[in-house]
Amino acid sequence: MLLSISWSDNEGGHRGRKGRPVSEAPTIRRLALDGSDGSAVAVFCGESHCAALSANGTLFTWGDSSDGKLGRAPVEAGLDVAYEPRPVRTFGATLHVRAVACGARHTLCLTSAGAVWAWGCGTFGALGLGPETIEEQPRPQPIPELHRDVLAIASGVYHSVALAPISLCERMPHTLICSQHAADPLAAGVEGKRADDSPAIWTWGWSRYGQLGDGSDGGHVFSPRPLPRRAVHPLSPTMREKDGSASPNLEGASGWSGPPPSLVASGAQHCLAVDTTGSLAAWGANEAGQLGLGDIAHRRTPTRINAAQGFGTSPIVAISCGRKRSIAQDANGDVFAWGALLESPVRSTSALTLIPAQLPSFERVRAVACSTSFIVAISEAGELIVLGGDGKTADRLSLPEGFGNCLSV
């Protein structure tokens, strides 16, 4: 069952219906996926467009079609908005999609074979299709470097992120990067797998604020490339867990250290990643404290957020990013948030949440997500919990029976 639950206006058509009402209270509506069995198993939202997957792996999109980010033409000629979910025909009946990342101006999808496709705005290399594709690409195109075994994808405004095996760089000309991986004993990472099967973080696009995590600041990367693995950076006195044990400090050298990454998420210009032990790292833009590191300095490489900066001892199992905020859910079902949690045109540092803070209204949740304006969760009792722009008042909505754990805003 796919439900559209909306508070905002419908200018971009992201509600999945025609018209532009402004709603103070949430509007709940079931969305039908025409041309499939009618059921949706996952939904994904960007700033002004959305995507959904049917049970048979068919991809549907709707909303603002500018930049070609829907991967299809609007239903009505001459309009820049598609008000109803319609299938993306490029994939046909044999190529099934299992995940989507809706960026601000481009879209990525991950197929059942583990290949990544991209479409939409290619400015600064956001699509990863090479320097020849820097403008609008209205039809999905495969990214050559990420042709198999990709685990996860995420996208921001002009950058993209993926989790994929190191071995994929065998098709790349970046022999130096690949040799750094092969020579690093930490690259083995996962017991029982070859070293080059260990997951790595791949990034591409614009790195104005360090969001590629490769140490660069302001350059463009037109094709995906992995962050090199490296030995654990020496600890600073502040990088200690609450129980006194050591926590690796990833800042200060290019690349990723420690256990292999298992989750990634992206905001407009910052990224989060979780490793296989449930520890969290962040990099990129930090003007609102969205990295959770206790300050507002940008980071050009992955930097660990440790327990002393707000988390407890339970591993992190889910992450999500808004434009200038971040959230995480731990194994106990508790939710932590940081960054610009209040909607205000003028913000001082005192109005920002610079380290992860537990949200008391979000306890024992099954799923979490955040956007520029909302933080939402599904509770164990089956309620939708919504934290709005005041950062304090949480609304609760009863969901229909049978509603799963898939959530996107």
C-alpha positions in Angstrom: 0.0 0.0 0.0 1.4 3.4 -1.0 0.2 6.4 0.9 0.8 10.0 0.2 0.8 12.0 3.5 1.2 15.7 2.7 1.4 19.0 4.7 2.9 21.3 2.0 1.6 22.8 -1.1 1.5 20.8 -4.3 3.3 23.1 -6.6 5.7 20.4 -7.8 3.1 17.6 -8.0 4.9 15.6 -5.4 1.6 14.7 -3.6 0.8 12.5 -6.6 -2.4 14.3 -7.5 -3.4 17.3 -9.5 -4.0 20.7 -7.9 -2.1 23.0 -5.6 -3.9 23.1 -2.2 -2.0 24.2 0.9 -2.7 22.0 3.9 -2.3 22.9 7.5 -3.3 19.4 8.6 -1.9 16.2 7.0 -3.7 14.8 4.0 -3.6 11.0 3.6 -4.3 9.5 0.2 -3.6 6.1 -1.3 -1.7 6.2 -4.6 -2.3 3.7 -7.3 0.5 2.4 -9.5 -1.1 1.9 -12.8 0.2 -0.8 -15.0 1.4 -3.0 -12.1 -0.3 -5.2 -9.6 -1.2 -1.9 -7.8 1.0 -2.5 -4.7 4.1 -0.5 -3.8 6.9 -2.0 -1.8 9.1 1.2 -1.4 8.9 4.9 -1.9 11.6 7.6 -2.3 11.3 11.4 -2.1 13.5 14.3 -3.2 12.9 18.0 -2.8 10.3 18.2 -5.5 9.9 14.7 -7.0 9.1 11.2 -5.9 9.6 7.6 -7.0 8.0 4.3 -6.0 8.7 0.6 -6.7 6.0 -1.9 -7.4 6.2 -5.5 -6.1 7.5 -6.7 -9.5 10.3 -4.1 -9.5 8.7 -1.5 -11.9 9.9 2.1 -11.2 7.3 4.9 -11.1 8.0 8.6 -10.8 6.0 11.8 -10.4 6.4 15.5 -9.4 8.6 18.2 -10.9 10.0 17.0 -14.2 12.5 19.9 -14.7 16.1 18.8 -15.5 14.7 15.4 -16.7 14.9 14.0 -13.2 11.7 11.9 -13.6 13.3 9.8 -16.4 10.2 10.2 -18.5 8.0 13.0 -20.0 5.1 14.5 -18.1 1.7 12.9 -18.9 0.4 16.3 -20.3 2.5 17.8 -23.0 3.8 21.3 -22.2 3.8 20.9 -18.4 6.8 20.7 -16.1 4.9 18.6 -13.6 3.7 15.0 -13.6 0.8 14.8 -11.1 0.3 11.0 -11.2 2.8 8.1 -10.8 3.7 6.6 -14.1 6.3 3.9 -15.0 9.7 4.7 -16.3 9.7 2.8 -19.6 13.5 2.6 -20.1 13.8 -0.5 -17.8 11.0 -2.5 -19.4 9.8 -5.8 -18.0 13.2 -7.6 -17.6 15.3 -5.0 -15.7 14.0 -4.6 -12.1 14.7 -1.8 -9.8 15.3 -2.3 -6.1 16.3 1.2 -4.7 16.1 4.8 -5.8 17.9 8.0 -4.6 16.1 11.2 -5.5 18.5 14.1 -5.4 17.5 17.8 -5.7 18.1 17.8 -9.5 19.0 14.2 -10.5 18.0 10.7 -9.8 19.8 7.4 -9.3 18.4 3.9 -9.2 19.9 0.5 -8.2 18.8 -2.6 -10.2 18.3 -6.1 -8.9 21.6 -7.0 -10.5 23.4 -4.3 -8.5 23.9 -1.9 -11.4 23.4 1.9 -11.0 21.6 4.1 -13.5 21.4 7.9 -13.5 19.4 10.7 -15.1 18.5 14.3 -14.7 20.9 17.3 -14.2 24.5 16.4 -14.9 26.1 19.6 -13.8 29.5 19.2 -12.0 29.4 15.5 -12.8 26.5 14.6 -10.5 25.4 11.7 -12.9 28.7 10.0 -13.0 28.5 9.5 -16.7 31.8 11.1 -17.6 32.7 14.6 -18.7 30.7 14.3 -21.9 27.4 14.3 -19.9 27.3 17.5 -17.9 23.9 18.8 -18.9 20.4 17.4 -18.7 20.0 13.7 -19.3 16.2 13.0 -19.5 16.5 9.2 -20.0 18.2 6.7 -17.5 21.7 5.8 -18.5 23.9 3.0 -16.9 27.0 4.2 -15.0 29.8 2.1 -16.5 32.0 1.9 -13.3 29.0 0.7 -11.2 27.8 -2.2 -13.3 27.3 -4.9 -10.6 27.1 -5.7 -6.9 26.4 -2.2 -5.7 24.9 -2.3 -2.2 23.4 1.2 -1.7 23.1 4.7 -3.3 22.5 8.3 -2.1 22.4 11.7 -3.8 22.6 15.3 -2.9 22.3 18.5 -5.0 25.3 18.0 -7.3 27.0 14.9 -5.9 26.3 11.2 -5.5 27.4 8.4 -3.2 27.4 4.6 -3.5 28.5 1.5 -1.5 30.2 -0.9 -3.9 33.0 -3.5 -3.9 36.5 -2.3 -4.3 37.0 -4.8 -7.1 34.8 -2.7 -9.5 37.8 -0.3 -10.0 39.4 -3.0 -12.1 37.6 -1.4 -15.0 38.8 2.1 -14.2 42.0 3.9 -15.2 42.6 5.1 -11.7 45.3 2.5 -11.0 46.8 4.4 -8.2 43.5 4.5 -6.3 43.0 0.7 -6.9 46.6 -0.1 -5.8 46.0 1.8 -2.5 43.1 -0.5 -1.8 44.9 -3.7 -2.8 47.9 -2.8 -0.6 45.9 -2.0 2.5 45.4 -5.0 4.8 42.3 -3.3 6.2 40.7 -3.7 2.9 40.0 -7.3 3.7 37.4 -6.1 6.1 34.8 -8.8 5.8 35.7 -12.3 7.0 35.5 -15.0 4.2 35.7 -12.5 1.3 38.5 -11.5 -0.9 40.1 -8.1 -0.1 38.7 -6.5 -3.2 35.1 -7.7 -2.4 35.1 -5.4 0.7 32.6 -2.6 0.4 34.0 0.9 -0.3 32.4 4.3 -0.4 32.3 5.7 -4.0 31.6 9.4 -4.7 31.3 11.7 -7.7 30.1 15.1 -8.6 30.9 18.5 -6.9 33.1 18.8 -3.8 32.6 22.5 -3.0 32.3 21.7 0.8 34.1 18.4 0.8 31.1 16.3 0.3 33.0 13.8 -1.8 35.1 12.8 1.2 38.3 12.6 -0.8 40.0 15.6 0.7 39.2 17.9 -2.2 37.4 21.2 -1.9 35.7 22.7 -4.9 36.7 20.3 -7.7 34.5 18.1 -9.9 34.7 14.3 -10.3 32.8 13.2 -13.4 32.9 9.4 -12.8 32.6 7.3 -9.6 35.8 6.5 -7.7 36.3 4.8 -4.3 37.6 6.5 -1.3 41.0 4.9 -0.5 41.2 2.7 2.6 43.9 3.6 5.1 45.3 2.8 8.5 43.4 4.2 11.5 44.5 7.8 12.1 46.1 8.5 15.5 43.6 9.4 18.2 43.2 12.9 19.5 42.4 13.3 23.2 38.7 14.2 22.4 38.1 11.0 20.4 37.3 8.7 23.3 34.1 6.7 23.9 32.2 7.2 27.2 33.6 3.9 28.6 37.2 5.2 27.8 37.8 2.9 24.8 39.4 4.3 21.7 37.3 5.6 18.8 39.2 6.2 15.5 39.5 9.7 14.3 39.0 9.8 10.5 39.7 13.5 10.0 43.1 14.6 8.9 43.9 12.2 6.0 42.1 11.3 2.8 40.1 8.1 2.8 38.1 5.7 5.0 39.6 3.8 7.9 38.2 1.2 10.3 35.6 -1.5 9.5 33.9 -1.5 6.1 30.9 0.9 5.6 27.4 -0.6 5.5 25.1 2.4 5.2 25.2 5.8 3.4 23.0 8.8 3.3 23.3 12.2 1.8 21.9 15.7 2.5 22.2 18.6 0.1 25.9 19.0 0.6 26.9 16.5 3.4 27.1 12.8 3.9 26.8 10.2 6.6 28.0 6.6 6.7 27.7 3.7 9.2 30.3 0.9 9.4 29.7 -2.7 10.1 30.0 -2.2 13.9 27.3 0.5 13.9 29.6 3.5 14.3 28.8 6.7 12.4 31.0 9.1 10.4 30.2 12.4 8.6 31.7 14.7 6.1 30.9 17.7 3.8 29.1 21.0 4.6 28.6 21.8 8.3 27.4 25.4 8.4 24.4 24.3 10.5 26.1 21.6 12.6 24.6 18.9 10.4 27.7 16.7 10.8 27.2 16.4 14.6 30.8 17.2 15.5 30.2 20.0 17.9 31.2 22.8 15.6 30.3 24.4 12.2 33.5 23.6 10.3 33.2 21.8 7.1 35.0 18.4 6.8 36.7 17.2 3.6 37.1 13.6 4.8 35.0 11.1 6.9 35.1 12.1 10.5 33.9 9.8 13.3 30.9 10.9 15.5 31.7 9.2 18.8 29.6 8.4 21.9 31.0 11.4 23.7 29.3 13.6 21.1 25.7 12.5 22.0 25.2 8.8 21.2 24.8 6.0 23.6 26.5 2.6 23.2 23.9 1.0 21.0 24.9 0.6 17.3 23.4 2.8 14.7 21.0 0.9 12.3 19.5 3.7 10.2 20.4 7.2 9.0 18.8 10.0 7.1 19.7 13.5 6.0 17.8 16.7 5.3 19.2 19.7 3.6 21.0 21.0 6.8 20.1 18.3 9.4 20.7 14.7 10.1 19.1 11.9 12.1 20.1 8.4 13.2 18.3 5.5 14.8 20.0 3.1 17.1 19.4 -0.6 17.8 17.1 0.2 20.7 14.8 2.2 18.5 15.9 5.6 19.9 16.3 8.5 17.5 18.9 11.2 17.6 18.9 14.5 15.6 21.3 17.3 15.0 21.9 20.4 12.8 19.2 23.0 11.9 16.2 21.5 13.7 14.3 24.8 13.8 12.8 26.5 10.8 14.0 30.1 11.1 15.3 32.5 8.4 17.9 33.8 10.9 20.0 31.3 12.8 22.7 31.8 15.4 25.0 29.1 16.6 23.0 28.9 19.8 19.9 28.0 17.8 21.7 25.0 16.2 22.0 21.5 17.6 25.7 20.8 17.1 25.9 17.3 18.6 23.4 14.4 18.4 20.5 14.9 20.7 17.9 12.2 21.5 14.4 13.0 20.5 12.1 12.1 23.5 9.0 11.8 21.3 10.7 9.2 19.1 11.0 6.0 21.2 11.0 2.4 20.0 10.5 3.3 16.4 10.6 1.0 13.3 11.7 3.5 10.7 12.9 7.1 10.5 13.4 9.7 7.8 14.0 13.5 7.6 13.7 16.3 5.1 14.3 20.0 5.2 11.1 20.6 7.1 10.1 17.4 8.9 11.4 14.5 10.9 9.2 11.5 10.8 9.1 8.0 12.2 6.9 4.9 12.4 6.5 3.7 16.0 6.2 0.1 17.1 2.5 0.8 17.7 2.0 1.6 14.0 1.7 5.4 14.5 3.3 8.0 12.3 5.2 10.5 14.4 5.9 13.9 12.9 8.2 16.6 14.3 7.7 19.9 12.5 9.6 23.2 12.2 9.4 24.2 15.9 11.6 21.3 16.8 9.4 20.4 19.8 5.9 19.5 19.0 5.4 16.0 17.7 2.1 15.0 16.0 0.9 11.4 15.9 -1.2 9.9 13.1 -2.8 6.4 13.1 -1.8 4.4 10.0 -3.9 1.8 8.2 -3.4 -1.8 9.2 -0.9 -3.5 7.0 1.3 -0.4 6.6 4.9 -1.5 6.5 8.2 0.2 7.5 9.0 2.0 4.3 9.2 5.7 4.9 10.5 8.7 2.9 10.0 12.5 3.1 
